[in-house]
Amino acid sequence: MKETLLEYVDSRGVKMRVDRGEGIIRGVKILGLISRNGRRYPAETLARAVELYEGAKVNVNHAKGATVGPRDYQDRIGAIRGVSMRPEEGLFADFHFNPKHALAEQLIWDAEHAPENVGFSHNVRAKTVRRGEHIEVESIDKVQSVDLVADPATTAGLFESQREEEDENFSNSVDEGVLGRLSVESLKRSRPDLVEDLLAESRREIETLRSELRQVREAESAARRDARIRELLCEFNLPHPQTAGDRGKAIVGERFMRSLREAADEKTVRELIAERAELVRRLADRENATMGKPLSRDQISFEEACDDAGAFVKAIT
């Protein structure tokens, strides 16, 4: 299948080779065996592409709109020359740039001090084929442009690193060989920031799980406590507010139930319920003794006292 490919290339780790007088950045990497997009480039494919990259024009940033078409004159900053194939590494070349270009000084500074700020992005026509889980580029038919871009998310710089193939495999193809060499100690040495980020994320997840576990345990404890309160109310012949009528709710009102739930232990719960049951028994005895024989206009029957919570409290006070 033929398609247009955009490839991002980085080359990190070696001493910068910038010739200010001649306007040349030497030894930049053009294309590797495995691209940042995970495509695989066989060595024979790259070897055949050397002539296509020779003299390729370098523009600033991608074209706006269509990927194929004329570029503005001010976008042109230089050209690729002296392209060569390095076995097991990829294509390398010298980047000849216009030292009078408006961005020349910025380019030189980045190349010397912060190469991760800039990299190449290629726009090529190529023939690809899927082999297993990977896309293999069988041939590069045309180099449409080589653009100088600032995109830290996809490229990390201009210069070649001896560890680049390992980094690309790990980031894009999750190569089993790289994973086999990976260890906690090597990760601590090379990426302590990544280790700390992973630890911080793990700590946050653990704290979230602990909080959820506390909530579950508290809910289970509250359910067990409510079940025991229901059993004790039944034992002392007192109603439960969820099933009681108005009279029963006056006996076991919201405040009373809250005191039971907040009690220190079951012994205290039992004592509170026993006291309430005794008060109810006394009021019932009083009502039976005085039924039909009111002693004064302030005297109140148990039936009247239990009409509402306020009346019951008044009756037992």
N, C-alpha and C positions, 0 to 999 in steps of 0.2 A: 504494500500500500504506500502510495506517495502522499506526503503531507508536509506542511510547513511546521518547522520545529523552532521553538525558542529555547535556547540553552544558556544557563548561567554558569560561569566558570570563575573559580577563585584559585589563587596560588599564594599560600601563606608560609611564613616561617623563615625565609632566607634573607640575607643582607640585601638591602635595596641597591639597585644598579641604575641610577639615573644619571644620564649625561646631559647636563643642562646646556652646555655649549652647542651640542649637536641636536638637541631636542629629541633624545632617544631614551626610552625605558627598555632596557635589555632583558631578555629571558622571561618575558611574561608568558603565562600559560594560555593557550588558545582553546584547547579541548582535551579532556581526559578520556580514559577508557570507560569510565562510568560517570554520566553527567549528574548534575545536581537534581535533575528531574527523574533520575533512576534509570535512564536509558543506557544500554550497553553499546559501546563502539568498539568492534573488533579492530585489532591492530592493522589488518589489511585495509579496512575501510578508511582509517585515518591516513594511512600511507598514500592511498589514492587521492585523498582530499588535499594534500599539501599544495599542489599547484592551484587549486581553487581559492585557497586562503592567501596565497602570495599576492600582495598588492591590494588586498581587500581594504576598502575605505572604512574609516572609523568615524562614527557620528556621536554626538552627545545626546543621550537618552533615546528611547524608542520613538518611532514615527507616530504621530498623532493620527488616529483613525486607522486606515488600512495598513496591513503589515508590509505590503508591497507598493512602491510608488516613489516618486522623486522626493528628495529631502531638501530642506532649506539650506542655503549656502552657509549661514552662520552656524549650522549644526555640525559641519565638517571640521574635525580637529586633527585628523592625521590618517595614517595608513599602517597596515601590517606588512612587514618585510622580513626576509630571511627565515621563512617558515621551515621547521625541521621536525622530524619524527624521532622521539626518544622511546626506545623499547620499554614496554611495561609502564609508561608514564603518559604519553600522549603527544599532542602538537604544541610546539613552543615557537616563539618568534620575537622579533624586536618591534616595539611600538614606536613609530616615528610620529611625533606630534609637532604641531605648529607652536613654537615658543612665543609667538605674538598673539595667539588666540586669547580671548578674554578669560578663559578658564585655565590657561596654562599654569599659572602660579598656584592655583588651587590644586590642580592635578599633581604638580611636583611636590607640594607640601604633603598631600595625602600619601603619595608613593613613598616618601621618605619617613613620614611620622605616623600615619594612620592608614595603611593600605586596606584595612577592612572597610573603609568608607567608599571604595570604588571598585568596580569589576567589569568584566565584559559580558555582554549578552548577545548571542548569535541568532540571526534570523536566516535559516537555511531551508532549502527544499531537499527532502531526503526520502528514501525508500525504507520503510520499516516492516518488520515482521515480528509476530509474537512467538517466543520460544519458551514454553512453560509459563512461569510467572513473570517473565521479563520481556521488555520490548527491545529488540535488537535492530540497530541501524545498519542495513546492508550496504547502502551507498549514500553519499552526499552528492547531489546533482548540481546544486547551485548555492553559492554563498551570496545572499541578498544584502546583508549588512552585518557589520560588527559594531555594536553600540556600547558606548561607555556609560554605565549606569551606577547610580547610588541606591542600592536596595539591600540593606543589611539582612533582610529576611531570607534572601535567596543567594547572596554572594558575600564573601568575606574578604576579598582583596585581590591584588594584582599578582602576587608572587607565589612561586611554587613552594610547597612544603613536602618534606619526605613522608609526612603522615597523612597527606591529603587523601590517598586512596582508602586508607583505613577510615578516615572521618566520613568520606562520602558513602562508603559501604554501610557504615553504622547508621548514618542519617537517612539513607534512601532505600537501600536494599536489605538492611538488617542481615548482613553477611554472617553466616555461621562461624566462619573462621575468626572474624573480629570478636564475636560474642564469646568464642572459646578462649580468647586471650584476655578478655575483660575481667577485672577483679575489683573488689572494693578498695583495696589499697591503691591500685593504679588510678582509680577514679578519684580518690581523695587527693592524690598527688597532682593530677592533671586538671581536675575540675572541682576544687573544694567548694566553689560557689554552687555548683549543681548538687553536690552532696548535701549542702546546707539547705537548699531549697526543697530537696526531697524529704529531709528530716523535718523541716518546718511543716510541710504538707502532711506528713505522717502524724505529727503532734496534733495538728488541727483535727484531723480525722479521728484520732484516738479520743480527744476531748469531746468531740461531737458524739461519739459512740458511748462514752462514759455518761454524758448528760442524758442521752436517750435511755441508757440502762437504769440510771437513777429514777427517771420518770416512770419507767415500767415497774420497777420495784416499789416505788411509792404508791402507784395505782393498785398493785397487787396487795400491798399492806393495808391500804384503805378498804379494799374490797373484803379482805379477811376480817378487819375490825368491824365493818358494818354487818357482816354475817353473824359475828359473835354477839353484837349488840342486839340484833334481831332475836337470837336464841335466848338471851337473858330477859328481854322484854316479854317474850312468850312464857318463860319460866315463872315470872312474877305476875303473869296475867295482865300485862299492860299492852296496849295496842301499838302497832308500828305506824308512824305518820303517813306512810305511803298507802296504807290500806284502811286507815281509820277515818271515821266521819268527823264532823265538826267537834263533837264532844270528845272523841279520842284525841284529836289534834290539840285540844286545850290541855289535855293531860300530858302529852309528850310533844310539846311545841318545839319550834326551831331552836330556841335558845337552849332548851334542855338537851336536845339531840347534839348540838354543837359541843356542849360540856362533856357529853359522853365520848365524842370523837377525839376531844382534846385531852382526855384524862390520861394520867401517866401510865397506868397499867390496868389490867383486867380487874384486879381487886377493887380499885377505885370506881370503875364502871359498875361493878356489882353493887357496891355500897350506895352509889347515887340512885340506881334503879330501885334498890330495896327501900331507900328513904322515900322515893316518890310513890312506890306501891303502898307503903305504910300510910302516907298522907291521904291517898285515895281511899284506903280502907277506913280511916278515921272519919273522913267526910261522909262516906257511905253510911257508917254507923250513926253518925250524927243526924243524917237525913232521915234514916229509918226511925230514930228515937223521937224526932220532932215532927214527923209527917202529920200534917193536919193540925198542929198545935204551935203556931208561931209565937215566940216569946216577945218579940218586938219588931218594929218596922225595919230595923237594921239587920235582922236575921235573914239569911239567904239559904235556900235549899241547895243540895248538891246538884240537882238537875239544872237549876238556874246558873250555878257557879261554873258548870262545864259547858255552857253555851259558847264561850269563847275563851281564848287564852288569858285575856286581861281579867275576866271575871274569875277564872280559876286561880290566878295568882292572888287576887284580892281575897278569895275565899280561904286560902291556906296561909295567908299572912297573919 
